[in-house]
Amino acid sequence: MLSRVSYFIEKSLGSLRASPGLSLLTTVTIAAALLVLGGYLMALQNLEGLALVWGRSATVTAYVDDRLPADEWEQVRLRLQAFDSVDRAVLVTPVEALERFRARGPRAAALVEGVSEEILPASIELHLSGGFADLRMVEAVAQEVGATVGVSGVDYGREEFDRLEALLIVLRYGGLGAGLLIALATAFIVSNTIRLTVYARRDEISIQRLVGATAWFVRAPFMLEGAIWGLGAGLTSAGLLWLADVFLAPRVSLAIADVVGGLDVHLFGLDVAIGVLIAGVLLGISGSGLAVRRFLDTDGD
């Protein structure tokens, strides 16, 4: 058994030494596919992190009924403050709302020039306790708030949550299909590449078959060679993701800090790196096995 393993390893390493250019080309091809896969997985993780950030900072705005006199606004605020899901309730008067809008800049101030605060409703900003990354949980809180006496309407950023959830669904299922296509294309490229090696050793393989070597005995060195290619490609792509995480991710986090505060962008994860390594080895093995199988089937005919 050990002698067979030693033979397979020796044949695989000998083939790699004999065609370094071909081996490098195949490794780079697999690494490129794995880099796309790893980048997709990290993008998905960052978007899910964005959902968590938005959920933790979720704010529900309750609009006070216009028919309610100003001296009763505080009572409505206290009712909403008493909810278990509400961490803090802040009353925003029409005057304060108008001043906030003006503070956005000269253009905003020009838009409300001459506008009376009397046309604006009073509102209560509800800062939710805990984290709400699930839209259904935020909707449940909003419905409870909307049913409170003295509240005429509720705004909780439903459109933004809907868009984010839709994007996550597209990435999960669309990315799965794209990943399968990339895997098939990469396996096909590896298969065609290793066919050159198989063809160069066709005489040796024919002699092995004549003396009774099984198909698996012939395939094993090539599949081991493919596994080495895949492992090298996985290490390369994982290393590139790590470099991107060290040098690029902090700049991206800083660039979007004003828009999405509290989100730390990451371009490398241990789970993704392990997945990329496993995927690389499997791609190398499957591509090599497919190439040798085709040759053996053709040779048998």
N, C-alpha and C positions, 0 to 999 in steps of 0.2 A: 504493500500500500504506500509506504513512504517513498519507495523507489519510483512509483508512478507519479506521485506528487512532485518529487524532485525533477523528474523528466519533464512534466508539464511546465513547471516554473522555468527550467532551463531553456525550453523551446520558446516560451513566450518572451523571455528577456533577450534571447538571441534574435528573435524577429524584430523586437523593438530597436536593438542596436543596429540591425541590418538596414532599417529604413527609418532613420530619425526624422526626416522631413515629413514623411507620410504620417508618422505617429504624432508629430507636432500639429500638423494640419487637422487631424481628426480630433485631437484634444481641444484645440481652439474652437472647432465647430461645436463640439458638445458643450464647452464652457460658455459659448455665446448663448446657446439655447437655455442653459441652466441659469445664466445671468438674467435673462428675460423672466424666467420662472420665479427666481428669487426676488427680483424687483417687483413683480406682480404681487407676490405674497406679502412683502413688506408694505406696499401701497395699501393693500387691504387691511393690514393691521393698523396702519396709521389712520385710515378712515374710520375704523372701529374705535380707535382712541379719540378721534374727533367727536364721534357720537357720545362717548363718555364725558368728554369735556363740556360739550353742549348740555348734556343731561345734568351734570353737576352744577352748572351755572344757569339752569333753567329758571326762567322768570315768567310767571303768569300775571298778566295785567287784567285787572277787573275794573270795568267802567261803572261808575256810580250812576244810578238812575237820575236823569235830569230833573225829575219832579221832586226829588228829595232835597229839602232845605240844607244849607251849608252846615248848620249846627248839628246835623245828624250824620254827616260823613264819617266822623270819628267812631260812631257806634258801628257802622258797617265795617270799618277797619278792624275794630276789636273782635267782631264776629269772625272775620277771616283769619285774624291772628290766632284764634283759638283752635284752628284746624291742626290736627297732628302732623299733617304733611307740610305745613307752613312753618318755616323757620323765622321769617321776619316779614311784616306787612308795613309798607310805607305809603302814606297818603300823599298824592301829588295833586295839588290844587290846579285849577285852570291857569292861574297866574304863573305858577312854577313851571307848568308844562310849556307855556309860551316862552318863558325865559330860557328853558332848556333848548328849545328849538332855535331861538335866536343865537344861542351860544355856539351853535354848530359852525357859524361862519357868516361872512357878509352876504353870501347868496341866500342862505336860509333866513337871515334877518330881513332881507329885501322881500322875500316871498310873503312874510307875515306883517309887512309894514301896513299899519292902519287896521289890522285885524284886532277885534275886541276879544278879550279872554272869556267873555260871556258865552261865546258860541262853542267853546271847548268844554268837554265834560270833565268832571273830576275823576281821577283814577286811583287805584290802589295797586302798587307793585308787590307781588307776592314772591318772595325768595323761598324756594322749596328746600326742605331739609333733606339731607342725603343726596343721592344721585339718581337721576331719571334719564337713562339712555334709551328706554323703551317708550315709544310714542304712546302706546296704549295706557301706560301708567300716567303720563302727563295728561292725556285725554280724560282719564277718570278724575283727576284732581280738578281739571277745568270744568267738567260737568258739575262736580260738587260745588265749586265756587259759583258757577252760573245760576245754580238753583237757590243761592242765598238771597234773602230779602234785601232789597236795596241795590242789587247788582243788575245792570241792564245788558251787559255783554262781557265777553271774555276773549282775550287774545293771548295765544301761547306759542306763536311761531309754527303753526301746523304745516304751512307750506314748506318751510325750511327743513323740518323733520321729515316730511314726505319725500322731498327731493333726496335727502341723505339716505333714507332707507331704500329708495328706488335705486340709487347709485350702488349701494352695498349689494343689493340683490343682483344687479347686472354684473358686478364684478365677481360675485361668488359663482354664478352659474355660467355667465359668458366667459369668465376666465377659465373655468373648468374645461369648457369646450376648446378654447384656444390652447390651453395647456396640453390637451390630448393631441391636437393637431401638430403642435410643436414637437411633442414626444415622437409621434409617428414620422414626422419629417426628419428628425434627428436620427432616429433608428434606421431610416432608409438611407440617409447619407453615410452613416457608419457602416451599414451593410454593403453599400457600393464601394466604400473605401477599402474595406477589409477583403472584398472580393479580389482586389488587385494582389494582395498578399497571398490569398488562397491560390490564385491562378499561377503566381510565381512558384509556388511549391506543389503544383499539381502532380509532378512526377513522384515526389516523395509521398504524397497522399495516396496515389494509385498503388505504389509499392506496399504501403501500410495496409491498404484494403486487400491486396493480393495475399498477404501473409496472415490474414484473418483478423486485422484490427477492427474493432467495433466502431460504429459511427460516433459514439460518445468519446471513445479514445482519440479519434481524429479531431473532434470538435473542441475538446477540453483546452488545449493550448491556445486556440484562437479566442475562446470565450474568456480565458484568463487574461489574454492580451487586451480584449475589449474592456474587461473590468479595470485593468490598470489605466487605460485611456480615460474611462469614466471617473475613476478616483482622482486622477490628475486634474481633469476638467472640473470636478466638484470642488477640489481644494482651491483651484484658481478662481472660480466664480465666488466662492465663500470669502476668499481673501479680498477680492475686488469690492464685495459688499461691505466688508469690514473697513476697508480704506474709505469708502464713500460715507460710512457711518461716522468715522473719525473726523474727516475733513469737510465733508459736504453737509451732513445732517445739521450740525450746529448753525451753519449759515442759513439753511432753509428755515429752521426754527426761529431764528432771529428775524428773518424777512417777513414771516407771517405772524409775528408776535402781536402786531397791532390789530390784526384781523381775528386771529384765534389765539387769544392769550391762554397760557397754561398747557399748550400742546407741545410736547417734546417729540420732534420727528426722529424716527430711528430707521436706519437702512440696513441694519444687521440684527439678527436674532439667532440665538443658539439653536432653537427648534428649526428655524428655516435653514440654517447652515447644515444641520444633520440631514434634513429632508433633501437638500440639494445634493449632498454627498451620496445618499442612497439612490436618488434618482439618476445621478451620473453613472454609478456602477451598473444599475439595472439597464440603462440605455446602452451602455457599452456591451454588456453581456448579450442583450436581446439582438442588437444589431449584428454582432459577430456570429451568434448562433444562427441567425437567419441567413447570413451570407454562406456559411459552411453548409447548411442544410440544402440550400439551392444548388450548390456545387455538387454535393454528394448525390442529390436526386438526378441531376443532369448527367453526372459521371456514371450513375447506375444504369441510365437509359442507354 
